[in-house]
Amino acid sequence: MRVFLVPALIFTSLAVIVLFENGCKGNDKKEEQHKTVAGGLPTAKDTIWWGWNHYQIPDYTATGKEIAYGYQLIANTSHYLGPKGTVAAISNGMNCQNCHLNGGIVPFGNNFGKVFSTYPLYRGRNNGIQDIYMRINDCFERSLNGKPLDKSSSEMQAIYAYIKWVGEGVPKGKIYKGTSLAKLKPMDRAADPLKGRIVYEANCARCHGADGAGARTADETGFVYPPLWGQNSFNDGAGLFRIGSMAGFVKNNMPLGTTYQSPQLSDAEAWDVAAFINSQPRPKFDQSADWPVLSKKPVDMPYGPYVDSFSEHQHKYGPYGPIQLAQAAVPHK
């Protein structure tokens, strides 16, 4: 049974969960909350999916121990698989939950709520079917700017087990509210990195640093707050390098303490700070094989070619309205 709670019920505990990226104990009465929702499924239009807290992993069983290890790999990726990883050195020092908040359970926080129910899934980026293992390695190669994880490894199997557990009870093919990043309404103007710098300095620099390099752990094996650009950050092939995705993520989760019910930034500020972050230098990823069917390419992909004649600059920053109108007029096969 999963957790599907109406906003009025989850507001207090969700606000606590989001405060600490590396996990907090959350609500000790979660089992009682489970019983308040018949069958664990949404019963109203305003219900929002919210995943199990990792303290509820049944780690007294063999399966539970594997799930618990999967959670640790998500929460403390760098410890196991970072530059000084105890298992392997295949990633950049960030943790999976830097992007998939609180172990991938937070509404609108890039969570895992729909992964097991929708994969294997056709994805336009590679114009093919991806399974969960391929999707995990997408993150390792792009968001963690690293190398793929061996599918047969105990680490890959543990991450798979954790993602399956988080999505337990979600019907196959079902996508519940809160399991995707918010799609903010595009502005009539281009997102402005200069305005975004002001937003960043006022709201983000205190955690991520004025130079965007993040804040390292005491032993320097990872980050307390992740780098948003620079050599240790996600590369330009990652999903959050699209300004629309970054803006949606920021709006409902940043700065620290923000929830989807109590955003601290306006939509315009979210767009602008996303533009500022994604205008900064970061590692490069070979995207020559991405989006082979151009008509499926998202409007905010910052690299051509495109089905239209608009510049890479406008595709990256907007305004997107003229591009969308032009693309709508192109016959798609």
Short mmCIF file of the C-alpha atoms (twelve columns), coordinates in Angstrom:
data_MODEL
# 
_entry.id   MODEL 
# 
loop_
_atom_site.group_PDB 
_atom_site.id 
_atom_site.type_symbol 
_atom_site.label_atom_id 
_atom_site.label_alt_id 
_atom_site.label_comp_id 
_atom_site.label_asym_id 
_atom_site.label_seq_id 
_atom_site.Cartn_x 
_atom_site.Cartn_y 
_atom_site.Cartn_z 
_atom_site.pdbx_PDB_model_num 
ATOM 1   C CA . MET A 1   0.000  0.000   0.000   1 
ATOM 2   C CA . ARG A 2   1.301  3.423   -0.921  1 
ATOM 3   C CA . VAL A 3   0.833  6.839   0.613   1 
ATOM 4   C CA . PHE A 4   -1.596 9.115   -1.226  1 
ATOM 5   C CA . LEU A 5   -2.458 12.016  1.009   1 
ATOM 6   C CA . VAL A 6   -4.489 15.158  0.473   1 
ATOM 7   C CA . PRO A 7   -2.522 18.391  0.953   1 
ATOM 8   C CA . ALA A 8   -4.200 19.276  4.228   1 
ATOM 9   C CA . LEU A 9   -3.031 15.993  5.757   1 
ATOM 10  C CA . ILE A 10  0.568  15.986  4.550   1 
ATOM 11  C CA . PHE A 11  1.510  19.644  4.892   1 
ATOM 12  C CA . THR A 12  3.160  19.460  8.315   1 
ATOM 13  C CA . SER A 13  5.152  16.256  7.834   1 
ATOM 14  C CA . LEU A 14  6.155  17.087  4.248   1 
ATOM 15  C CA . ALA A 15  7.597  20.416  5.329   1 
ATOM 16  C CA . VAL A 16  9.792  18.525  7.803   1 
ATOM 17  C CA . ILE A 17  10.906 15.918  5.258   1 
ATOM 18  C CA . VAL A 18  12.069 18.416  2.669   1 
ATOM 19  C CA . LEU A 19  14.169 20.320  5.197   1 
ATOM 20  C CA . PHE A 20  16.842 17.638  5.348   1 
ATOM 21  C CA . GLU A 21  17.948 16.194  2.043   1 
ATOM 22  C CA . ASN A 22  19.865 13.350  3.610   1 
ATOM 23  C CA . GLY A 23  16.826 12.075  5.455   1 
ATOM 24  C CA . CYS A 24  14.862 12.849  8.561   1 
ATOM 25  C CA . LYS A 25  12.654 10.646  10.630  1 
ATOM 26  C CA . GLY A 26  9.526  12.280  9.364   1 
ATOM 27  C CA . ASN A 27  6.200  11.327  10.858  1 
ATOM 28  C CA . ASP A 28  6.303  8.493   13.403  1 
ATOM 29  C CA . LYS A 29  2.591  7.914   12.846  1 
ATOM 30  C CA . LYS A 30  2.931  7.063   9.159   1 
ATOM 31  C CA . GLU A 31  1.319  3.640   9.683   1 
ATOM 32  C CA . GLU A 32  -1.789 5.339   11.054  1 
ATOM 33  C CA . GLN A 33  -1.826 7.655   8.055   1 
ATOM 34  C CA . HIS A 34  -1.703 4.656   5.726   1 
ATOM 35  C CA . LYS A 35  -4.928 3.392   7.271   1 
ATOM 36  C CA . THR A 36  -6.708 6.672   6.608   1 
ATOM 37  C CA . VAL A 37  -6.571 6.155   2.839   1 
ATOM 38  C CA . ALA A 38  -8.557 3.160   1.662   1 
ATOM 39  C CA . GLY A 39  -6.345 0.835   -0.350  1 
ATOM 40  C CA . GLY A 40  -3.619 3.468   -0.495  1 
ATOM 41  C CA . LEU A 41  -5.066 4.875   -3.719  1 
ATOM 42  C CA . PRO A 42  -6.176 8.430   -4.486  1 
ATOM 43  C CA . THR A 43  -9.834 9.122   -3.948  1 
ATOM 44  C CA . ALA A 44  -9.985 12.826  -4.816  1 
ATOM 45  C CA . LYS A 45  -8.625 15.081  -7.536  1 
ATOM 46  C CA . ASP A 46  -6.368 17.008  -5.167  1 
ATOM 47  C CA . THR A 47  -4.621 13.971  -3.697  1 
ATOM 48  C CA . ILE A 48  -0.875 13.923  -4.149  1 
ATOM 49  C CA . TRP A 49  1.412  10.885  -4.240  1 
ATOM 50  C CA . TRP A 50  3.914  10.679  -1.438  1 
ATOM 51  C CA . GLY A 51  6.279  7.746   -1.003  1 
ATOM 52  C CA . TRP A 52  7.190  5.569   1.917   1 
ATOM 53  C CA . ASN A 53  9.699  7.020   4.374   1 
ATOM 54  C CA . HIS A 54  12.903 4.979   4.319   1 
ATOM 55  C CA . TYR A 55  12.515 4.215   8.036   1 
ATOM 56  C CA . GLN A 56  9.657  1.944   7.003   1 
ATOM 57  C CA . ILE A 57  11.869 -0.355  4.932   1 
ATOM 58  C CA . PRO A 58  11.403 -3.913  6.285   1 
ATOM 59  C CA . ASP A 59  15.123 -4.423  6.789   1 
ATOM 60  C CA . TYR A 60  14.558 -7.495  8.952   1 
ATOM 61  C CA . THR A 61  14.127 -9.610  5.810   1 
ATOM 62  C CA . ALA A 62  16.597 -10.465 3.043   1 
ATOM 63  C CA . THR A 63  14.566 -8.473  0.526   1 
ATOM 64  C CA . GLY A 64  14.302 -5.606  2.975   1 
ATOM 65  C CA . LYS A 65  18.050 -5.549  3.469   1 
ATOM 66  C CA . GLU A 66  18.524 -5.224  -0.294  1 
ATOM 67  C CA . ILE A 67  15.991 -2.398  -0.405  1 
ATOM 68  C CA . ALA A 68  17.747 -0.689  2.500   1 
ATOM 69  C CA . TYR A 69  21.072 -0.933  0.682   1 
ATOM 70  C CA . GLY A 70  19.410 0.565   -2.372  1 
ATOM 71  C CA . TYR A 71  18.225 3.483   -0.282  1 
ATOM 72  C CA . GLN A 72  21.749 4.020   1.053   1 
ATOM 73  C CA . LEU A 73  23.100 4.052   -2.500  1 
ATOM 74  C CA . ILE A 74  20.515 6.690   -3.446  1 
ATOM 75  C CA . ALA A 75  21.086 8.807   -0.330  1 
ATOM 76  C CA . ASN A 76  24.860 8.419   -0.055  1 
ATOM 77  C CA . THR A 77  25.937 7.618   -3.606  1 
ATOM 78  C CA . SER A 78  29.290 9.323   -3.246  1 
ATOM 79  C CA . HIS A 79  30.271 7.209   -0.237  1 
ATOM 80  C CA . TYR A 80  29.869 4.038   -2.269  1 
ATOM 81  C CA . LEU A 81  30.402 5.117   -5.869  1 
ATOM 82  C CA . GLY A 82  31.936 8.594   -5.807  1 
ATOM 83  C CA . PRO A 83  35.543 9.641   -6.524  1 
ATOM 84  C CA . LYS A 84  36.619 7.978   -3.257  1 
ATOM 85  C CA . GLY A 85  33.878 5.361   -3.292  1 
ATOM 86  C CA . THR A 86  34.141 2.293   -1.083  1 
ATOM 87  C CA . VAL A 87  32.704 0.077   -3.850  1 
ATOM 88  C CA . ALA A 88  33.829 1.801   -7.052  1 
ATOM 89  C CA . ALA A 89  34.870 5.255   -8.286  1 
ATOM 90  C CA . ILE A 90  32.406 5.909   -11.097 1 
ATOM 91  C CA . SER A 91  30.643 9.202   -10.303 1 
ATOM 92  C CA . ASN A 92  31.260 12.861  -9.535  1 
ATOM 93  C CA . GLY A 93  30.654 13.089  -5.775  1 
ATOM 94  C CA . MET A 94  26.993 14.063  -5.924  1 
ATOM 95  C CA . ASN A 95  24.281 11.817  -4.477  1 
ATOM 96  C CA . CYS A 96  21.225 10.588  -6.372  1 
ATOM 97  C CA . GLN A 97  19.011 12.326  -3.843  1 
ATOM 98  C CA . ASN A 98  20.537 15.679  -4.685  1 
ATOM 99  C CA . CYS A 99  18.044 15.570  -7.557  1 
ATOM 100 C CA . HIS A 100 15.628 12.864  -6.316  1 
ATOM 101 C CA . LEU A 101 14.835 14.508  -3.001  1 
ATOM 102 C CA . ASN A 102 14.754 12.604  0.287   1 
ATOM 103 C CA . GLY A 103 15.363 9.295   -1.418  1 
ATOM 104 C CA . GLY A 104 12.914 10.004  -4.219  1 
ATOM 105 C CA . ILE A 105 9.689  10.304  -2.228  1 
ATOM 106 C CA . VAL A 106 8.918  14.050  -2.226  1 
ATOM 107 C CA . PRO A 107 5.951  15.275  -4.314  1 
ATOM 108 C CA . PHE A 108 7.173  17.272  -7.342  1 
ATOM 109 C CA . GLY A 109 10.711 16.542  -6.102  1 
ATOM 110 C CA . ASN A 110 11.838 14.352  -9.011  1 
ATOM 111 C CA . ASN A 111 10.566 11.307  -7.142  1 
ATOM 112 C CA . PHE A 112 10.371 7.630   -8.103  1 
ATOM 113 C CA . GLY A 113 6.605  7.330   -7.735  1 
ATOM 114 C CA . LYS A 114 5.868  6.450   -11.357 1 
ATOM 115 C CA . VAL A 115 9.068  4.673   -12.362 1 
ATOM 116 C CA . PHE A 116 8.144  1.068   -11.653 1 
ATOM 117 C CA . SER A 117 4.613  1.527   -12.980 1 
ATOM 118 C CA . THR A 118 5.692  3.013   -16.326 1 
ATOM 119 C CA . TYR A 119 8.973  1.319   -17.242 1 
ATOM 120 C CA . PRO A 120 9.942  -0.203  -19.652 1 
ATOM 121 C CA . LEU A 121 9.069  3.024   -21.444 1 
ATOM 122 C CA . TYR A 122 9.526  4.543   -24.874 1 
ATOM 123 C CA . ARG A 123 11.750 7.625   -24.637 1 
ATOM 124 C CA . GLY A 124 12.199 10.068  -27.451 1 
ATOM 125 C CA . ARG A 125 15.740 10.939  -26.404 1 
ATOM 126 C CA . ASN A 126 16.995 7.582   -27.663 1 
ATOM 127 C CA . ASN A 127 13.924 6.768   -29.804 1 
ATOM 128 C CA . GLY A 128 13.615 3.396   -28.140 1 
ATOM 129 C CA . ILE A 129 12.388 1.445   -25.164 1 
ATOM 130 C CA . GLN A 130 14.309 1.924   -21.925 1 
ATOM 131 C CA . ASP A 131 14.102 -0.339  -18.915 1 
ATOM 132 C CA . ILE A 132 14.778 0.782   -15.353 1 
ATOM 133 C CA . TYR A 133 18.406 -0.321  -15.507 1 
ATOM 134 C CA . MET A 134 19.011 1.864   -18.558 1 
ATOM 135 C CA . ARG A 135 17.278 4.775   -16.868 1 
ATOM 136 C CA . ILE A 136 19.461 4.422   -13.773 1 
ATOM 137 C CA . ASN A 137 22.583 4.425   -15.921 1 
ATOM 138 C CA . ASP A 138 21.328 7.516   -17.732 1 
ATOM 139 C CA . CYS A 139 21.554 9.250   -14.364 1 
ATOM 140 C CA . PHE A 140 25.007 7.863   -13.637 1 
ATOM 141 C CA . GLU A 141 26.373 9.032   -16.981 1 
ATOM 142 C CA . ARG A 142 24.591 12.390  -17.125 1 
ATOM 143 C CA . SER A 143 23.473 13.680  -13.720 1 
ATOM 144 C CA . LEU A 144 26.420 12.081  -11.923 1 
ATOM 145 C CA . ASN A 145 28.762 12.721  -14.871 1 
ATOM 146 C CA . GLY A 146 30.153 9.260   -14.463 1 
ATOM 147 C CA . LYS A 147 30.245 5.733   -15.819 1 
ATOM 148 C CA . PRO A 148 27.434 3.173   -16.096 1 
ATOM 149 C CA . LEU A 149 26.842 0.730   -13.278 1 
ATOM 150 C CA . ASP A 150 27.083 -2.979  -14.075 1 
ATOM 151 C CA . LYS A 151 23.529 -4.295  -14.422 1 
ATOM 152 C CA . SER A 152 24.417 -7.540  -12.634 1 
ATOM 153 C CA . SER A 153 26.085 -5.816  -9.677  1 
ATOM 154 C CA . SER A 154 24.573 -5.990  -6.218  1 
ATOM 155 C CA . GLU A 155 24.468 -2.173  -6.245  1 
ATOM 156 C CA . MET A 156 22.351 -1.977  -9.390  1 
ATOM 157 C CA . GLN A 157 20.040 -4.702  -8.118  1 
ATOM 158 C CA . ALA A 158 19.668 -2.911  -4.781  1 
ATOM 159 C CA . ILE A 159 18.799 0.416   -6.440  1 
ATOM 160 C CA . TYR A 160 16.258 -1.420  -8.610  1 
ATOM 161 C CA . ALA A 161 14.753 -3.080  -5.519  1 
ATOM 162 C CA . TYR A 162 14.451 0.277   -3.757  1 
ATOM 163 C CA . ILE A 163 12.775 1.968   -6.730  1 
ATOM 164 C CA . LYS A 164 10.365 -0.968  -7.011  1 
ATOM 165 C CA . TRP A 165 9.546  -0.686  -3.303  1 
ATOM 166 C CA . VAL A 166 8.974  3.073   -3.500  1 
ATOM 167 C CA . GLY A 167 6.503  2.548   -6.354  1 
ATOM 168 C CA . GLU A 168 4.755  -0.373  -4.720  1 
ATOM 169 C CA . GLY A 169 0.997  -0.350  -5.184  1 
ATOM 170 C CA . VAL A 170 0.921  2.095   -8.091  1 
ATOM 171 C CA . PRO A 171 -1.050 0.360   -10.876 1 
ATOM 172 C CA . LYS A 172 0.872  -0.444  -14.036 1 
ATOM 173 C CA . GLY A 173 0.831  2.498   -16.410 1 
ATOM 174 C CA . LYS A 174 -0.638 4.858   -13.802 1 
ATOM 175 C CA . ILE A 175 0.865  8.296   -13.229 1 
ATOM 176 C CA . TYR A 176 -0.359 10.075  -10.110 1 
ATOM 177 C CA . LYS A 177 -0.232 13.764  -9.401  1 
ATOM 178 C CA . GLY A 178 3.062  14.855  -7.871  1 
ATOM 179 C CA . THR A 179 5.169  12.145  -9.522  1 
ATOM 180 C CA . SER A 180 6.448  14.476  -12.255 1 
ATOM 181 C CA . LEU A 181 8.221  17.798  -12.056 1 
ATOM 182 C CA . ALA A 182 5.887  20.764  -12.250 1 
ATOM 183 C CA . LYS A 183 5.494  22.279  -15.710 1 
ATOM 184 C CA . LEU A 184 5.526  26.031  -15.219 1 
ATOM 185 C CA . LYS A 185 3.682  28.196  -17.706 1 
ATOM 186 C CA . PRO A 186 6.243  29.635  -20.133 1 
ATOM 187 C CA . MET A 187 6.824  33.356  -19.885 1 
ATOM 188 C CA . ASP A 188 6.162  35.823  -22.689 1 
ATOM 189 C CA . ARG A 189 9.805  36.846  -22.453 1 
ATOM 190 C CA . ALA A 190 13.078 34.970  -22.392 1 
ATOM 191 C CA . ALA A 191 14.335 33.684  -19.053 1 
ATOM 192 C CA . ASP A 192 17.003 36.134  -17.928 1 
ATOM 193 C CA . PRO A 193 20.295 34.900  -16.378 1 
ATOM 194 C CA . LEU A 194 21.107 38.398  -15.114 1 
ATOM 195 C CA . LYS A 195 17.856 38.585  -13.163 1 
ATOM 196 C CA . GLY A 196 18.473 35.005  -12.120 1 
ATOM 197 C CA . ARG A 197 21.829 35.914  -10.616 1 
ATOM 198 C CA . ILE A 198 20.044 38.300  -8.232  1 
ATOM 199 C CA . VAL A 199 17.607 35.534  -7.235  1 
ATOM 200 C CA . TYR A 200 20.494 33.101  -6.780  1 
ATOM 201 C CA . GLU A 201 22.523 35.422  -4.585  1 
ATOM 202 C CA . ALA A 202 19.515 36.140  -2.384  1 
ATOM 203 C CA . ASN A 203 18.203 32.590  -2.030  1 
ATOM 204 C CA . CYS A 204 20.685 29.936  -3.145  1 
ATOM 205 C CA . ALA A 205 24.263 31.054  -2.534  1 
ATOM 206 C CA . ARG A 206 24.073 30.491  1.213   1 
ATOM 207 C CA . CYS A 207 23.929 26.723  0.610   1 
ATOM 208 C CA . HIS A 208 25.373 26.161  -2.857  1 
ATOM 209 C CA . GLY A 209 28.038 28.868  -2.654  1 
ATOM 210 C CA . ALA A 210 28.543 32.079  -4.555  1 
ATOM 211 C CA . ASP A 211 30.594 30.075  -7.052  1 
ATOM 212 C CA . GLY A 212 27.980 27.328  -7.359  1 
ATOM 213 C CA . ALA A 213 30.507 24.740  -6.144  1 
ATOM 214 C CA . GLY A 214 28.345 23.482  -3.272  1 
ATOM 215 C CA . ALA A 215 29.488 22.627  0.231   1 
ATOM 216 C CA . ARG A 216 31.618 19.538  0.784   1 
ATOM 217 C CA . THR A 217 31.298 17.040  3.613   1 
ATOM 218 C CA . ALA A 218 33.932 17.166  6.355   1 
ATOM 219 C CA . ASP A 219 35.822 14.218  4.849   1 
ATOM 220 C CA . GLU A 220 35.508 15.730  1.353   1 
ATOM 221 C CA . THR A 221 34.084 12.524  -0.093  1 
ATOM 222 C CA . GLY A 222 30.826 14.183  -1.119  1 
ATOM 223 C CA . PHE A 223 28.645 17.235  -0.674  1 
ATOM 224 C CA . VAL A 224 26.328 18.492  2.039   1 
ATOM 225 C CA . TYR A 225 24.863 20.812  -0.616  1 
ATOM 226 C CA . PRO A 226 25.515 19.817  -4.226  1 
ATOM 227 C CA . PRO A 227 27.416 21.856  -6.800  1 
ATOM 228 C CA . LEU A 228 25.083 23.479  -9.330  1 
ATOM 229 C CA . TRP A 229 27.768 24.063  -11.925 1 
ATOM 230 C CA . GLY A 230 31.470 23.450  -12.412 1 
ATOM 231 C CA . GLN A 231 33.452 20.261  -12.879 1 
ATOM 232 C CA . ASN A 232 31.739 18.383  -10.033 1 
ATOM 233 C CA . SER A 233 28.170 19.108  -11.133 1 
ATOM 234 C CA . PHE A 234 25.805 17.382  -13.538 1 
ATOM 235 C CA . ASN A 235 26.791 17.585  -17.174 1 
ATOM 236 C CA . ASP A 236 24.945 19.239  -20.046 1 
ATOM 237 C CA . GLY A 237 23.237 15.979  -20.994 1 
ATOM 238 C CA . ALA A 238 21.297 15.798  -17.725 1 
ATOM 239 C CA . GLY A 239 17.562 16.430  -17.595 1 
ATOM 240 C CA . LEU A 240 17.929 19.391  -15.251 1 
ATOM 241 C CA . PHE A 241 20.050 21.171  -17.832 1 
ATOM 242 C CA . ARG A 242 16.775 21.938  -19.594 1 
ATOM 243 C CA . ILE A 243 15.627 25.240  -18.137 1 
ATOM 244 C CA . GLY A 244 11.976 24.174  -18.045 1 
ATOM 245 C CA . SER A 245 12.862 21.148  -15.896 1 
ATOM 246 C CA . MET A 246 15.145 23.148  -13.628 1 
ATOM 247 C CA . ALA A 247 12.522 25.872  -13.164 1 
ATOM 248 C CA . GLY A 248 9.864  23.320  -12.224 1 
ATOM 249 C CA . PHE A 249 12.218 21.653  -9.758  1 
ATOM 250 C CA . VAL A 250 13.246 24.949  -8.159  1 
ATOM 251 C CA . LYS A 251 9.710  26.302  -7.881  1 
ATOM 252 C CA . ASN A 252 8.465  23.521  -5.588  1 
ATOM 253 C CA . ASN A 253 11.638 22.618  -3.719  1 
ATOM 254 C CA . MET A 254 14.031 25.548  -3.374  1 
ATOM 255 C CA . PRO A 255 15.348 27.293  -1.385  1 
ATOM 256 C CA . LEU A 256 15.661 24.830  1.486   1 
ATOM 257 C CA . GLY A 257 12.350 24.424  3.310   1 
ATOM 258 C CA . THR A 258 10.163 25.048  0.268   1 
ATOM 259 C CA . THR A 259 7.310  22.649  -0.485  1 
ATOM 260 C CA . TYR A 260 4.858  22.522  -3.360  1 
ATOM 261 C CA . GLN A 261 2.296  24.026  -0.974  1 
ATOM 262 C CA . SER A 262 4.491  26.901  0.139   1 
ATOM 263 C CA . PRO A 263 6.731  28.042  -2.723  1 
ATOM 264 C CA . GLN A 264 9.064  30.900  -1.906  1 
ATOM 265 C CA . LEU A 265 9.857  32.031  -5.442  1 
ATOM 266 C CA . SER A 266 7.535  33.342  -8.116  1 
ATOM 267 C CA . ASP A 267 7.330  31.510  -11.433 1 
ATOM 268 C CA . ALA A 268 9.374  34.277  -13.078 1 
ATOM 269 C CA . GLU A 269 12.069 34.007  -10.399 1 
ATOM 270 C CA . ALA A 270 12.183 30.225  -10.880 1 
ATOM 271 C CA . TRP A 271 12.596 30.634  -14.650 1 
ATOM 272 C CA . ASP A 272 15.285 33.287  -14.242 1 
ATOM 273 C CA . VAL A 273 17.329 31.463  -11.615 1 
ATOM 274 C CA . ALA A 274 17.140 28.307  -13.738 1 
ATOM 275 C CA . ALA A 275 18.502 30.353  -16.640 1 
ATOM 276 C CA . PHE A 276 21.326 31.649  -14.472 1 
ATOM 277 C CA . ILE A 277 22.301 28.199  -13.166 1 
ATOM 278 C CA . ASN A 278 22.188 26.636  -16.608 1 
ATOM 279 C CA . SER A 279 24.181 29.446  -18.187 1 
ATOM 280 C CA . GLN A 280 27.209 28.521  -16.067 1 
ATOM 281 C CA . PRO A 281 30.013 26.169  -17.181 1 
ATOM 282 C CA . ARG A 282 29.688 22.451  -16.571 1 
ATOM 283 C CA . PRO A 283 30.998 19.165  -17.999 1 
ATOM 284 C CA . LYS A 284 30.060 18.226  -21.555 1 
ATOM 285 C CA . PHE A 285 28.261 15.068  -22.649 1 
ATOM 286 C CA . ASP A 286 28.207 13.604  -26.148 1 
ATOM 287 C CA . GLN A 287 24.596 14.143  -27.241 1 
ATOM 288 C CA . SER A 288 25.117 13.419  -30.924 1 
ATOM 289 C CA . ALA A 289 22.846 10.370  -30.759 1 
ATOM 290 C CA . ASP A 290 20.098 12.083  -28.718 1 
ATOM 291 C CA . TRP A 291 16.682 12.920  -30.178 1 
ATOM 292 C CA . PRO A 292 17.042 11.188  -33.561 1 
ATOM 293 C CA . VAL A 293 13.402 12.062  -34.286 1 
ATOM 294 C CA . LEU A 294 13.545 15.850  -34.163 1 
ATOM 295 C CA . SER A 295 9.791  16.300  -33.829 1 
ATOM 296 C CA . LYS A 296 10.021 14.670  -30.398 1 
ATOM 297 C CA . LYS A 297 12.729 17.011  -29.159 1 
ATOM 298 C CA . PRO A 298 11.562 19.228  -26.253 1 
ATOM 299 C CA . VAL A 299 11.225 22.893  -27.078 1 
ATOM 300 C CA . ASP A 300 13.763 23.894  -24.400 1 
ATOM 301 C CA . MET A 301 16.579 21.602  -25.568 1 
ATOM 302 C CA . PRO A 302 19.516 23.994  -25.939 1 
ATOM 303 C CA . TYR A 303 21.216 22.095  -28.752 1 
ATOM 304 C CA . GLY A 304 20.171 21.771  -32.386 1 
ATOM 305 C CA . PRO A 305 19.291 20.586  -34.872 1 
ATOM 306 C CA . TYR A 306 15.563 21.376  -34.665 1 
ATOM 307 C CA . VAL A 307 12.505 21.048  -36.873 1 
ATOM 308 C CA . ASP A 308 12.239 24.851  -36.831 1 
ATOM 309 C CA . SER A 309 14.559 27.721  -37.675 1 
ATOM 310 C CA . PHE A 310 14.835 29.321  -34.224 1 
ATOM 311 C CA . SER A 311 18.249 29.756  -32.618 1 
ATOM 312 C CA . GLU A 312 19.777 27.578  -29.936 1 
ATOM 313 C CA . HIS A 313 19.718 30.640  -27.665 1 
ATOM 314 C CA . GLN A 314 15.949 31.007  -27.983 1 
ATOM 315 C CA . HIS A 315 15.425 27.274  -27.540 1 
ATOM 316 C CA . LYS A 316 17.411 27.454  -24.333 1 
ATOM 317 C CA . TYR A 317 16.020 30.635  -22.790 1 
ATOM 318 C CA . GLY A 318 12.758 31.326  -24.640 1 
ATOM 319 C CA . PRO A 319 10.371 32.850  -25.268 1 
ATOM 320 C CA . TYR A 320 8.933  29.487  -26.274 1 
ATOM 321 C CA . GLY A 321 5.536  30.593  -27.606 1 
ATOM 322 C CA . PRO A 322 6.741  31.445  -31.124 1 
ATOM 323 C CA . ILE A 323 8.696  28.181  -31.290 1 
ATOM 324 C CA . GLN A 324 5.679  26.141  -30.229 1 
ATOM 325 C CA . LEU A 325 3.520  27.817  -32.879 1 
ATOM 326 C CA . ALA A 326 6.119  27.145  -35.562 1 
ATOM 327 C CA . GLN A 327 6.521  23.515  -34.549 1 
ATOM 328 C CA . ALA A 328 2.772  22.984  -34.476 1 
ATOM 329 C CA . ALA A 329 2.689  23.991  -38.153 1 
ATOM 330 C CA . VAL A 330 5.295  21.383  -39.139 1 
ATOM 331 C CA . PRO A 331 3.760  18.115  -40.360 1 
ATOM 332 C CA . HIS A 332 5.020  15.278  -38.151 1 
ATOM 333 C CA . LYS A 333 5.261  11.703  -39.299 1 
# 
